[in-house]
Amino acid sequence: MRGTLTIAWKDFKSLVNSPLFFFLAGACCAIWSLNFLNLLGDFAQRQMFGAESSIHFTVFLSHLSTVNIILLFAIPALTMKLLAEEKKMRTYDLLLTAPITATDIVMGKFLAGYGAALLLLTISFLYPLATSLVSDFHFGPLLTSYFGLSLLLAIYVSVGLFSSSLTQSVMFSVILGVIFILGLWFMSQGINVSDNPTVQTLMQHISLGEQFSGFIRGSLRVSSVVFFVSTAVLFVFLTQRVVESSRWR
């Protein structure tokens, strides 16, 4: 456990102090600011004309959708530094010979990446939080949605870490991470492939969109939490097997 926390803290500081993180944070802020202001402007116009609309579904969910899309690409770019860059800089072999287990290495790297990802997510939360100064709304659905998004980020980080473990090319690591994540999102398209109700139910169950939709509606389902956590654990386990196999090469 001590080795895990040591690696997590060291890599977390390295990530958040890197020029890449500041670039990603700046780009995210620029995009989210423009998008959120436009959403608020449209919502204000609807209210002026007497249209009945909820700020959660009209503004916050559109903001969350933009946050999700941006982080879908940003997280693999962030996690490429965790293993692929170590291989490129020839420090990976030193890490493997250290008196720590492969599990310590992978869990430390995951916690570091997840911490940096949550920092970006916290920045995005400041926008709806600031809206509470000028508008009254229920925080329950918003917090539930963000909790679901934080679980999604755990999957993004674990997938990005797994992709980073497969190659020493940082660019290829990013591409692999984005492909894997998009594959998970579009897995539900398999519903149309088969007429078998069992297959359709299975494909619907493993769909990120279907599982995330409950959080958007403000519903906290245990099955969805278990699915997100299990998926993240699966990719962390796969990464651990890749790192462990590297010790025997």
VEXKEPA-113223 format. One record per residue (C-alpha): residue in three letters; residue number from 1; x, y, z. Coordinates in Angstrom, 3 decimals. Layout:
N
<rec><aa>Ala</aa><i>NUM</i><px>X</px><py>Y</py><pz>Z</pz></rec>
...
***
This chain:
249
<rec><aa>Met</aa><i>1</i><px>0.000</px><py>0.000</py><pz>0.000</pz></rec>
<rec><aa>Arg</aa><i>2</i><px>2.846</px><py>2.363</py><pz>0.789</pz></rec>
<rec><aa>Gly</aa><i>3</i><px>4.367</px><py>1.753</py><pz>-2.639</pz></rec>
<rec><aa>Thr</aa><i>4</i><px>1.005</px><py>2.459</py><pz>-4.291</pz></rec>
<rec><aa>Leu</aa><i>5</i><px>0.569</px><py>5.785</py><pz>-2.492</pz></rec>
<rec><aa>Thr</aa><i>6</i><px>4.172</px><py>6.808</py><pz>-3.190</pz></rec>
<rec><aa>Ile</aa><i>7</i><px>3.765</px><py>6.226</py><pz>-6.920</pz></rec>
<rec><aa>Ala</aa><i>8</i><px>0.317</px><py>7.846</py><pz>-6.921</pz></rec>
<rec><aa>Trp</aa><i>9</i><px>1.550</px><py>11.047</py><pz>-5.247</pz></rec>
<rec><aa>Lys</aa><i>10</i><px>4.709</px><py>11.290</py><pz>-7.363</pz></rec>
<rec><aa>Asp</aa><i>11</i><px>2.858</px><py>10.773</py><pz>-10.653</pz></rec>
<rec><aa>Phe</aa><i>12</i><px>-0.031</px><py>13.023</py><pz>-9.626</pz></rec>
<rec><aa>Lys</aa><i>13</i><px>2.349</px><py>15.912</py><pz>-9.000</pz></rec>
<rec><aa>Ser</aa><i>14</i><px>4.104</px><py>15.166</py><pz>-12.271</pz></rec>
<rec><aa>Leu</aa><i>15</i><px>0.809</px><py>15.185</py><pz>-14.175</pz></rec>
<rec><aa>Val</aa><i>16</i><px>-0.726</px><py>18.359</py><pz>-12.742</pz></rec>
<rec><aa>Asn</aa><i>17</i><px>2.543</px><py>20.299</py><pz>-12.990</pz></rec>
<rec><aa>Ser</aa><i>18</i><px>3.154</px><py>19.307</py><pz>-16.610</pz></rec>
<rec><aa>Pro</aa><i>19</i><px>2.634</px><py>21.745</py><pz>-19.522</pz></rec>
<rec><aa>Leu</aa><i>20</i><px>0.236</px><py>19.193</py><pz>-21.034</pz></rec>
<rec><aa>Phe</aa><i>21</i><px>-2.117</px><py>19.414</py><pz>-18.062</pz></rec>
<rec><aa>Phe</aa><i>22</i><px>-2.127</px><py>23.221</py><pz>-18.130</pz></rec>
<rec><aa>Phe</aa><i>23</i><px>-2.814</px><py>23.132</py><pz>-21.872</pz></rec>
<rec><aa>Leu</aa><i>24</i><px>-5.684</px><py>20.656</py><pz>-21.449</pz></rec>
<rec><aa>Ala</aa><i>25</i><px>-7.137</px><py>22.614</py><pz>-18.523</pz></rec>
<rec><aa>Gly</aa><i>26</i><px>-6.911</px><py>25.873</py><pz>-20.465</pz></rec>
<rec><aa>Ala</aa><i>27</i><px>-8.504</px><py>24.366</py><pz>-23.578</pz></rec>
<rec><aa>Cys</aa><i>28</i><px>-11.274</px><py>22.797</py><pz>-21.490</pz></rec>
<rec><aa>Cys</aa><i>29</i><px>-11.997</px><py>26.092</py><pz>-19.721</pz></rec>
<rec><aa>Ala</aa><i>30</i><px>-12.159</px><py>27.981</py><pz>-23.009</pz></rec>
<rec><aa>Ile</aa><i>31</i><px>-14.567</px><py>25.505</py><pz>-24.600</pz></rec>
<rec><aa>Trp</aa><i>32</i><px>-16.727</px><py>25.059</py><pz>-21.502</pz></rec>
<rec><aa>Ser</aa><i>33</i><px>-16.951</px><py>28.819</py><pz>-20.892</pz></rec>
<rec><aa>Leu</aa><i>34</i><px>-18.165</px><py>29.594</py><pz>-24.403</pz></rec>
<rec><aa>Asn</aa><i>35</i><px>-20.585</px><py>26.686</py><pz>-24.412</pz></rec>
<rec><aa>Phe</aa><i>36</i><px>-22.004</px><py>27.398</py><pz>-20.950</pz></rec>
<rec><aa>Leu</aa><i>37</i><px>-22.552</px><py>31.086</py><pz>-21.682</pz></rec>
<rec><aa>Asn</aa><i>38</i><px>-24.414</px><py>30.197</py><pz>-24.881</pz></rec>
<rec><aa>Leu</aa><i>39</i><px>-26.561</px><py>27.693</py><pz>-23.000</pz></rec>
<rec><aa>Leu</aa><i>40</i><px>-27.394</px><py>30.250</py><pz>-20.303</pz></rec>
<rec><aa>Gly</aa><i>41</i><px>-28.244</px><py>32.828</py><pz>-22.953</pz></rec>
<rec><aa>Asp</aa><i>42</i><px>-30.630</px><py>30.444</py><pz>-24.709</pz></rec>
<rec><aa>Phe</aa><i>43</i><px>-32.223</px><py>29.484</py><pz>-21.400</pz></rec>
<rec><aa>Ala</aa><i>44</i><px>-32.703</px><py>33.145</py><pz>-20.421</pz></rec>
<rec><aa>Gln</aa><i>45</i><px>-34.407</px><py>33.887</py><pz>-23.753</pz></rec>
<rec><aa>Arg</aa><i>46</i><px>-36.787</px><py>30.964</py><pz>-23.293</pz></rec>
<rec><aa>Gln</aa><i>47</i><px>-37.675</px><py>32.218</py><pz>-19.834</pz></rec>
<rec><aa>Met</aa><i>48</i><px>-38.335</px><py>35.714</py><pz>-21.181</pz></rec>
<rec><aa>Phe</aa><i>49</i><px>-40.830</px><py>34.323</py><pz>-23.686</pz></rec>
<rec><aa>Gly</aa><i>50</i><px>-42.554</px><py>32.263</py><pz>-21.020</pz></rec>
<rec><aa>Ala</aa><i>51</i><px>-41.376</px><py>28.849</py><pz>-22.184</pz></rec>
<rec><aa>Glu</aa><i>52</i><px>-41.449</px><py>26.204</py><pz>-19.477</pz></rec>
<rec><aa>Ser</aa><i>53</i><px>-38.032</px><py>24.581</py><pz>-19.202</pz></rec>
<rec><aa>Ser</aa><i>54</i><px>-35.821</px><py>23.104</py><pz>-16.517</pz></rec>
<rec><aa>Ile</aa><i>55</i><px>-32.329</px><py>24.529</py><pz>-16.073</pz></rec>
<rec><aa>His</aa><i>56</i><px>-31.071</px><py>21.028</py><pz>-15.252</pz></rec>
<rec><aa>Phe</aa><i>57</i><px>-32.203</px><py>19.493</py><pz>-18.541</pz></rec>
<rec><aa>Thr</aa><i>58</i><px>-31.757</px><py>22.627</py><pz>-20.659</pz></rec>
<rec><aa>Val</aa><i>59</i><px>-28.389</px><py>23.903</py><pz>-19.429</pz></rec>
<rec><aa>Phe</aa><i>60</i><px>-26.645</px><py>21.499</py><pz>-17.081</pz></rec>
<rec><aa>Leu</aa><i>61</i><px>-27.130</px><py>18.307</py><pz>-19.094</pz></rec>
<rec><aa>Ser</aa><i>62</i><px>-25.917</px><py>19.995</py><pz>-22.282</pz></rec>
<rec><aa>His</aa><i>63</i><px>-22.907</px><py>21.224</py><pz>-20.309</pz></rec>
<rec><aa>Leu</aa><i>64</i><px>-22.319</px><py>17.709</py><pz>-18.969</pz></rec>
<rec><aa>Ser</aa><i>65</i><px>-22.501</px><py>16.293</py><pz>-22.476</pz></rec>
<rec><aa>Thr</aa><i>66</i><px>-19.831</px><py>18.734</py><pz>-23.639</pz></rec>
<rec><aa>Val</aa><i>67</i><px>-17.684</px><py>17.953</py><pz>-20.596</pz></rec>
<rec><aa>Asn</aa><i>68</i><px>-17.961</px><py>14.231</py><pz>-21.315</pz></rec>
<rec><aa>Ile</aa><i>69</i><px>-16.998</px><py>14.614</py><pz>-24.972</pz></rec>
<rec><aa>Ile</aa><i>70</i><px>-13.985</px><py>16.793</py><pz>-24.184</pz></rec>
<rec><aa>Leu</aa><i>71</i><px>-12.735</px><py>14.520</py><pz>-21.398</pz></rec>
<rec><aa>Leu</aa><i>72</i><px>-13.220</px><py>11.463</py><pz>-23.601</pz></rec>
<rec><aa>Phe</aa><i>73</i><px>-10.332</px><py>12.783</py><pz>-25.703</pz></rec>
<rec><aa>Ala</aa><i>74</i><px>-8.433</px><py>14.611</py><pz>-22.951</pz></rec>
<rec><aa>Ile</aa><i>75</i><px>-8.065</px><py>11.698</py><pz>-20.533</pz></rec>
<rec><aa>Pro</aa><i>76</i><px>-6.197</px><py>9.375</py><pz>-22.958</pz></rec>
<rec><aa>Ala</aa><i>77</i><px>-3.895</px><py>12.306</py><pz>-23.746</pz></rec>
<rec><aa>Leu</aa><i>78</i><px>-3.273</px><py>12.712</py><pz>-20.017</pz></rec>
<rec><aa>Thr</aa><i>79</i><px>-2.763</px><py>9.036</py><pz>-19.204</pz></rec>
<rec><aa>Met</aa><i>80</i><px>-0.258</px><py>8.517</py><pz>-22.030</pz></rec>
<rec><aa>Lys</aa><i>81</i><px>2.378</px><py>9.926</py><pz>-19.654</pz></rec>
<rec><aa>Leu</aa><i>82</i><px>1.785</px><py>7.210</py><pz>-17.056</pz></rec>
<rec><aa>Leu</aa><i>83</i><px>3.371</px><py>4.214</py><pz>-18.819</pz></rec>
<rec><aa>Ala</aa><i>84</i><px>3.989</px><py>4.893</py><pz>-22.513</pz></rec>
<rec><aa>Glu</aa><i>85</i><px>6.156</px><py>7.915</py><pz>-21.756</pz></rec>
<rec><aa>Glu</aa><i>86</i><px>8.000</px><py>5.942</py><pz>-19.057</pz></rec>
<rec><aa>Lys</aa><i>87</i><px>8.877</px><py>3.368</py><pz>-21.715</pz></rec>
<rec><aa>Lys</aa><i>88</i><px>9.943</px><py>6.079</py><pz>-24.136</pz></rec>
<rec><aa>Met</aa><i>89</i><px>12.151</px><py>7.759</py><pz>-21.513</pz></rec>
<rec><aa>Arg</aa><i>90</i><px>13.696</px><py>4.387</py><pz>-20.504</pz></rec>
<rec><aa>Thr</aa><i>91</i><px>12.543</px><py>4.739</py><pz>-16.878</pz></rec>
<rec><aa>Tyr</aa><i>92</i><px>10.062</px><py>1.888</py><pz>-17.161</pz></rec>
<rec><aa>Asp</aa><i>93</i><px>12.744</px><py>-0.776</py><pz>-16.630</pz></rec>
<rec><aa>Leu</aa><i>94</i><px>13.883</px><py>0.974</py><pz>-13.448</pz></rec>
<rec><aa>Leu</aa><i>95</i><px>10.295</px><py>0.938</py><pz>-12.215</pz></rec>
<rec><aa>Leu</aa><i>96</i><px>10.013</px><py>-2.810</py><pz>-12.873</pz></rec>
<rec><aa>Thr</aa><i>97</i><px>13.182</px><py>-3.553</py><pz>-10.901</pz></rec>
<rec><aa>Ala</aa><i>98</i><px>12.045</px><py>-1.520</py><pz>-7.888</pz></rec>
<rec><aa>Pro</aa><i>99</i><px>11.008</px><py>-3.483</py><pz>-4.759</pz></rec>
<rec><aa>Ile</aa><i>100</i><px>7.290</px><py>-3.055</py><pz>-5.467</pz></rec>
<rec><aa>Thr</aa><i>101</i><px>4.693</px><py>-5.292</py><pz>-7.088</pz></rec>
<rec><aa>Ala</aa><i>102</i><px>3.041</px><py>-4.817</py><pz>-10.466</pz></rec>
<rec><aa>Thr</aa><i>103</i><px>-0.206</px><py>-4.169</py><pz>-8.583</pz></rec>
<rec><aa>Asp</aa><i>104</i><px>1.437</px><py>-1.317</py><pz>-6.668</pz></rec>
<rec><aa>Ile</aa><i>105</i><px>2.662</px><py>0.203</py><pz>-9.918</pz></rec>
<rec><aa>Val</aa><i>106</i><px>-0.679</px><py>-0.031</py><pz>-11.717</pz></rec>
<rec><aa>Met</aa><i>107</i><px>-2.816</px><py>1.116</py><pz>-8.779</pz></rec>
<rec><aa>Gly</aa><i>108</i><px>-0.471</px><py>4.031</py><pz>-8.123</pz></rec>
<rec><aa>Lys</aa><i>109</i><px>-0.602</px><py>5.072</py><pz>-11.769</pz></rec>
<rec><aa>Phe</aa><i>110</i><px>-4.392</px><py>4.730</py><pz>-11.833</pz></rec>
<rec><aa>Leu</aa><i>111</i><px>-4.883</px><py>6.832</py><pz>-8.693</pz></rec>
<rec><aa>Ala</aa><i>112</i><px>-2.586</px><py>9.522</py><pz>-10.086</pz></rec>
<rec><aa>Gly</aa><i>113</i><px>-4.461</px><py>9.660</py><pz>-13.390</pz></rec>
<rec><aa>Tyr</aa><i>114</i><px>-7.850</px><py>9.553</py><pz>-11.681</pz></rec>
<rec><aa>Gly</aa><i>115</i><px>-6.872</px><py>12.369</py><pz>-9.343</pz></rec>
<rec><aa>Ala</aa><i>116</i><px>-5.825</px><py>14.565</py><pz>-12.274</pz></rec>
<rec><aa>Ala</aa><i>117</i><px>-9.039</px><py>13.692</py><pz>-14.134</pz></rec>
<rec><aa>Leu</aa><i>118</i><px>-11.162</px><py>14.593</py><pz>-11.101</pz></rec>
<rec><aa>Leu</aa><i>119</i><px>-9.364</px><py>17.935</py><pz>-10.957</pz></rec>
<rec><aa>Leu</aa><i>120</i><px>-10.548</px><py>18.690</py><pz>-14.495</pz></rec>
<rec><aa>Leu</aa><i>121</i><px>-14.046</px><py>17.498</py><pz>-13.571</pz></rec>
<rec><aa>Thr</aa><i>122</i><px>-14.045</px><py>19.824</py><pz>-10.544</pz></rec>
<rec><aa>Ile</aa><i>123</i><px>-13.249</px><py>22.754</py><pz>-12.824</pz></rec>
<rec><aa>Ser</aa><i>124</i><px>-16.267</px><py>21.884</py><pz>-14.963</pz></rec>
<rec><aa>Phe</aa><i>125</i><px>-18.461</px><py>21.739</py><pz>-11.840</pz></rec>
<rec><aa>Leu</aa><i>126</i><px>-17.663</px><py>25.380</py><pz>-11.049</pz></rec>
<rec><aa>Tyr</aa><i>127</i><px>-19.879</px><py>26.525</py><pz>-13.939</pz></rec>
<rec><aa>Pro</aa><i>128</i><px>-23.228</px><py>25.161</py><pz>-12.662</pz></rec>
<rec><aa>Leu</aa><i>129</i><px>-22.103</px><py>25.947</py><pz>-9.118</pz></rec>
<rec><aa>Ala</aa><i>130</i><px>-21.656</px><py>29.618</py><pz>-10.043</pz></rec>
<rec><aa>Thr</aa><i>131</i><px>-25.145</px><py>29.581</py><pz>-11.574</pz></rec>
<rec><aa>Ser</aa><i>132</i><px>-26.605</px><py>29.012</py><pz>-8.097</pz></rec>
<rec><aa>Leu</aa><i>133</i><px>-25.724</px><py>32.647</py><pz>-7.329</pz></rec>
<rec><aa>Val</aa><i>134</i><px>-28.317</px><py>33.907</py><pz>-9.810</pz></rec>
<rec><aa>Ser</aa><i>135</i><px>-30.773</px><py>31.009</py><pz>-10.088</pz></rec>
<rec><aa>Asp</aa><i>136</i><px>-32.524</px><py>28.581</py><pz>-7.738</pz></rec>
<rec><aa>Phe</aa><i>137</i><px>-32.431</px><py>24.885</py><pz>-8.584</pz></rec>
<rec><aa>His</aa><i>138</i><px>-32.199</px><py>21.502</py><pz>-6.889</pz></rec>
<rec><aa>Phe</aa><i>139</i><px>-28.636</px><py>20.287</py><pz>-6.422</pz></rec>
<rec><aa>Gly</aa><i>140</i><px>-29.689</px><py>16.642</py><pz>-6.129</pz></rec>
<rec><aa>Pro</aa><i>141</i><px>-29.936</px><py>15.769</py><pz>-9.850</pz></rec>
<rec><aa>Leu</aa><i>142</i><px>-26.800</px><py>17.805</py><pz>-10.601</pz></rec>
<rec><aa>Leu</aa><i>143</i><px>-24.733</px><py>16.028</py><pz>-7.948</pz></rec>
<rec><aa>Thr</aa><i>144</i><px>-26.041</px><py>12.636</py><pz>-9.077</pz></rec>
<rec><aa>Ser</aa><i>145</i><px>-25.116</px><py>13.423</py><pz>-12.674</pz></rec>
<rec><aa>Tyr</aa><i>146</i><px>-21.620</px><py>14.474</py><pz>-11.653</pz></rec>
<rec><aa>Phe</aa><i>147</i><px>-21.232</px><py>11.365</py><pz>-9.524</pz></rec>
<rec><aa>Gly</aa><i>148</i><px>-22.075</px><py>9.274</py><pz>-12.591</pz></rec>
<rec><aa>Leu</aa><i>149</i><px>-19.597</px><py>11.268</py><pz>-14.651</pz></rec>
<rec><aa>Ser</aa><i>150</i><px>-16.896</px><py>10.699</py><pz>-12.026</pz></rec>
<rec><aa>Leu</aa><i>151</i><px>-17.490</px><py>6.946</py><pz>-12.396</pz></rec>
<rec><aa>Leu</aa><i>152</i><px>-17.225</px><py>7.327</py><pz>-16.167</pz></rec>
<rec><aa>Leu</aa><i>153</i><px>-13.884</px><py>9.051</py><pz>-15.675</pz></rec>
<rec><aa>Ala</aa><i>154</i><px>-12.666</px><py>6.021</py><pz>-13.722</pz></rec>
<rec><aa>Ile</aa><i>155</i><px>-13.343</px><py>3.943</py><pz>-16.840</pz></rec>
<rec><aa>Tyr</aa><i>156</i><px>-11.647</px><py>6.500</py><pz>-19.108</pz></rec>
<rec><aa>Val</aa><i>157</i><px>-8.544</px><py>6.546</py><pz>-16.896</pz></rec>
<rec><aa>Ser</aa><i>158</i><px>-8.366</px><py>2.752</py><pz>-16.636</pz></rec>
<rec><aa>Val</aa><i>159</i><px>-8.789</px><py>2.372</py><pz>-20.400</pz></rec>
<rec><aa>Gly</aa><i>160</i><px>-6.194</px><py>5.078</py><pz>-21.048</pz></rec>
<rec><aa>Leu</aa><i>161</i><px>-3.792</px><py>3.405</py><pz>-18.618</pz></rec>
<rec><aa>Phe</aa><i>162</i><px>-4.298</px><py>0.045</py><pz>-20.323</pz></rec>
<rec><aa>Ser</aa><i>163</i><px>-3.637</px><py>1.621</py><pz>-23.728</pz></rec>
<rec><aa>Ser</aa><i>164</i><px>-0.526</px><py>3.292</py><pz>-22.318</pz></rec>
<rec><aa>Ser</aa><i>165</i><px>0.766</px><py>-0.097</py><pz>-21.146</pz></rec>
<rec><aa>Leu</aa><i>166</i><px>0.545</px><py>-1.623</py><pz>-24.621</pz></rec>
<rec><aa>Thr</aa><i>167</i><px>2.986</px><py>0.663</py><pz>-26.413</pz></rec>
<rec><aa>Gln</aa><i>168</i><px>5.872</px><py>3.081</py><pz>-25.947</pz></rec>
<rec><aa>Ser</aa><i>169</i><px>4.457</px><py>5.441</py><pz>-28.563</pz></rec>
<rec><aa>Val</aa><i>170</i><px>2.605</px><py>8.206</py><pz>-26.749</pz></rec>
<rec><aa>Met</aa><i>171</i><px>0.545</px><py>9.150</py><pz>-29.799</pz></rec>
<rec><aa>Phe</aa><i>172</i><px>-0.458</px><py>5.553</py><pz>-30.472</pz></rec>
<rec><aa>Ser</aa><i>173</i><px>-1.421</px><py>5.264</py><pz>-26.804</pz></rec>
<rec><aa>Val</aa><i>174</i><px>-3.809</px><py>8.221</py><pz>-27.155</pz></rec>
<rec><aa>Ile</aa><i>175</i><px>-5.332</px><py>6.811</py><pz>-30.348</pz></rec>
<rec><aa>Leu</aa><i>176</i><px>-5.819</px><py>3.385</py><pz>-28.776</pz></rec>
<rec><aa>Gly</aa><i>177</i><px>-7.424</px><py>4.911</py><pz>-25.694</pz></rec>
<rec><aa>Val</aa><i>178</i><px>-9.909</px><py>6.949</py><pz>-27.733</pz></rec>
<rec><aa>Ile</aa><i>179</i><px>-10.775</px><py>3.932</py><pz>-29.906</pz></rec>
<rec><aa>Phe</aa><i>180</i><px>-11.380</px><py>1.690</py><pz>-26.869</pz></rec>
<rec><aa>Ile</aa><i>181</i><px>-13.544</px><py>4.304</py><pz>-25.135</pz></rec>
<rec><aa>Leu</aa><i>182</i><px>-15.594</px><py>4.976</py><pz>-28.268</pz></rec>
<rec><aa>Gly</aa><i>183</i><px>-15.970</px><py>1.222</py><pz>-28.661</pz></rec>
<rec><aa>Leu</aa><i>184</i><px>-17.494</px><py>1.021</py><pz>-25.181</pz></rec>
<rec><aa>Trp</aa><i>185</i><px>-19.881</px><py>3.878</py><pz>-25.988</pz></rec>
<rec><aa>Phe</aa><i>186</i><px>-21.045</px><py>2.345</py><pz>-29.272</pz></rec>
<rec><aa>Met</aa><i>187</i><px>-21.283</px><py>-1.184</py><pz>-27.915</pz></rec>
<rec><aa>Ser</aa><i>188</i><px>-25.051</px><py>-0.753</py><pz>-27.580</pz></rec>
<rec><aa>Gln</aa><i>189</i><px>-25.313</px><py>-0.568</py><pz>-31.370</pz></rec>
<rec><aa>Gly</aa><i>190</i><px>-25.071</px><py>-4.351</py><pz>-31.263</pz></rec>
<rec><aa>Ile</aa><i>191</i><px>-28.728</px><py>-4.376</py><pz>-30.203</pz></rec>
<rec><aa>Asn</aa><i>192</i><px>-29.687</px><py>-4.061</py><pz>-33.866</pz></rec>
<rec><aa>Val</aa><i>193</i><px>-27.409</px><py>-6.921</py><pz>-34.920</pz></rec>
<rec><aa>Ser</aa><i>194</i><px>-29.453</px><py>-9.712</py><pz>-33.356</pz></rec>
<rec><aa>Asp</aa><i>195</i><px>-33.169</px><py>-10.339</py><pz>-32.806</pz></rec>
<rec><aa>Asn</aa><i>196</i><px>-32.407</px><py>-12.520</py><pz>-29.792</pz></rec>
<rec><aa>Pro</aa><i>197</i><px>-33.911</px><py>-10.834</py><pz>-26.707</pz></rec>
<rec><aa>Thr</aa><i>198</i><px>-31.106</px><py>-12.205</py><pz>-24.510</pz></rec>
<rec><aa>Val</aa><i>199</i><px>-28.415</px><py>-10.697</py><pz>-26.740</pz></rec>
<rec><aa>Gln</aa><i>200</i><px>-30.269</px><py>-7.386</py><pz>-26.911</pz></rec>
<rec><aa>Thr</aa><i>201</i><px>-30.635</px><py>-7.273</py><pz>-23.125</pz></rec>
<rec><aa>Leu</aa><i>202</i><px>-26.943</px><py>-8.046</py><pz>-22.675</pz></rec>
<rec><aa>Met</aa><i>203</i><px>-25.838</px><py>-5.366</py><pz>-25.154</pz></rec>
<rec><aa>Gln</aa><i>204</i><px>-28.130</px><py>-2.860</py><pz>-23.497</pz></rec>
<rec><aa>His</aa><i>205</i><px>-26.740</px><py>-3.729</py><pz>-20.066</pz></rec>
<rec><aa>Ile</aa><i>206</i><px>-23.107</px><py>-3.152</py><pz>-21.111</pz></rec>
<rec><aa>Ser</aa><i>207</i><px>-23.915</px><py>0.139</py><pz>-22.807</pz></rec>
<rec><aa>Leu</aa><i>208</i><px>-22.271</px><py>3.154</py><pz>-21.152</pz></rec>
<rec><aa>Gly</aa><i>209</i><px>-25.026</px><py>5.405</py><pz>-22.429</pz></rec>
<rec><aa>Glu</aa><i>210</i><px>-27.797</px><py>3.252</py><pz>-20.983</pz></rec>
<rec><aa>Gln</aa><i>211</i><px>-26.084</px><py>2.971</py><pz>-17.597</pz></rec>
<rec><aa>Phe</aa><i>212</i><px>-25.273</px><py>6.684</py><pz>-17.486</pz></rec>
<rec><aa>Ser</aa><i>213</i><px>-28.825</px><py>7.751</py><pz>-18.394</pz></rec>
<rec><aa>Gly</aa><i>214</i><px>-30.054</px><py>6.885</py><pz>-14.898</pz></rec>
<rec><aa>Phe</aa><i>215</i><px>-27.598</px><py>9.304</py><pz>-13.289</pz></rec>
<rec><aa>Ile</aa><i>216</i><px>-28.714</px><py>12.050</py><pz>-15.685</pz></rec>
<rec><aa>Arg</aa><i>217</i><px>-32.299</px><py>11.631</py><pz>-14.532</pz></rec>
<rec><aa>Gly</aa><i>218</i><px>-31.176</px><py>11.931</py><pz>-10.926</pz></rec>
<rec><aa>Ser</aa><i>219</i><px>-31.561</px><py>8.218</py><pz>-10.194</pz></rec>
<rec><aa>Leu</aa><i>220</i><px>-28.767</px><py>6.471</py><pz>-8.284</pz></rec>
<rec><aa>Arg</aa><i>221</i><px>-28.890</px><py>2.812</py><pz>-9.333</pz></rec>
<rec><aa>Val</aa><i>222</i><px>-26.656</px><py>0.305</py><pz>-7.574</pz></rec>
<rec><aa>Ser</aa><i>223</i><px>-26.453</px><py>-1.833</py><pz>-10.728</pz></rec>
<rec><aa>Ser</aa><i>224</i><px>-25.013</px><py>1.105</py><pz>-12.689</pz></rec>
<rec><aa>Val</aa><i>225</i><px>-22.445</px><py>1.869</py><pz>-9.970</pz></rec>
<rec><aa>Val</aa><i>226</i><px>-21.399</px><py>-1.805</py><pz>-9.938</pz></rec>
<rec><aa>Phe</aa><i>227</i><px>-21.135</px><py>-1.812</py><pz>-13.747</pz></rec>
<rec><aa>Phe</aa><i>228</i><px>-18.909</px><py>1.282</py><pz>-13.883</pz></rec>
<rec><aa>Val</aa><i>229</i><px>-16.674</px><py>0.114</py><pz>-11.046</pz></rec>
<rec><aa>Ser</aa><i>230</i><px>-16.413</px><py>-3.406</py><pz>-12.499</pz></rec>
<rec><aa>Thr</aa><i>231</i><px>-15.457</px><py>-2.082</py><pz>-15.939</pz></rec>
<rec><aa>Ala</aa><i>232</i><px>-12.759</px><py>0.148</py><pz>-14.455</pz></rec>
<rec><aa>Val</aa><i>233</i><px>-11.444</px><py>-2.747</py><pz>-12.336</pz></rec>
<rec><aa>Leu</aa><i>234</i><px>-11.351</px><py>-4.976</py><pz>-15.429</pz></rec>
<rec><aa>Phe</aa><i>235</i><px>-9.084</px><py>-2.605</py><pz>-17.350</pz></rec>
<rec><aa>Val</aa><i>236</i><px>-6.897</px><py>-2.001</py><pz>-14.288</pz></rec>
<rec><aa>Phe</aa><i>237</i><px>-6.530</px><py>-5.775</py><pz>-13.972</pz></rec>
<rec><aa>Leu</aa><i>238</i><px>-5.622</px><py>-6.100</py><pz>-17.664</pz></rec>
<rec><aa>Thr</aa><i>239</i><px>-2.996</px><py>-3.388</py><pz>-17.189</pz></rec>
<rec><aa>Gln</aa><i>240</i><px>-1.617</px><py>-5.235</py><pz>-14.187</pz></rec>
<rec><aa>Arg</aa><i>241</i><px>-1.231</px><py>-8.383</py><pz>-16.283</pz></rec>
<rec><aa>Val</aa><i>242</i><px>0.609</px><py>-6.447</py><pz>-18.998</pz></rec>
<rec><aa>Val</aa><i>243</i><px>2.994</px><py>-4.880</py><pz>-16.468</pz></rec>
<rec><aa>Glu</aa><i>244</i><px>3.516</px><py>-8.221</py><pz>-14.718</pz></rec>
<rec><aa>Ser</aa><i>245</i><px>4.347</px><py>-9.894</py><pz>-18.049</pz></rec>
<rec><aa>Ser</aa><i>246</i><px>6.976</px><py>-7.210</py><pz>-18.680</pz></rec>
<rec><aa>Arg</aa><i>247</i><px>8.913</px><py>-8.431</py><pz>-15.645</pz></rec>
<rec><aa>Trp</aa><i>248</i><px>9.452</px><py>-11.792</py><pz>-17.338</pz></rec>
<rec><aa>Arg</aa><i>249</i><px>10.721</px><py>-10.491</py><pz>-20.667</pz></rec>
***
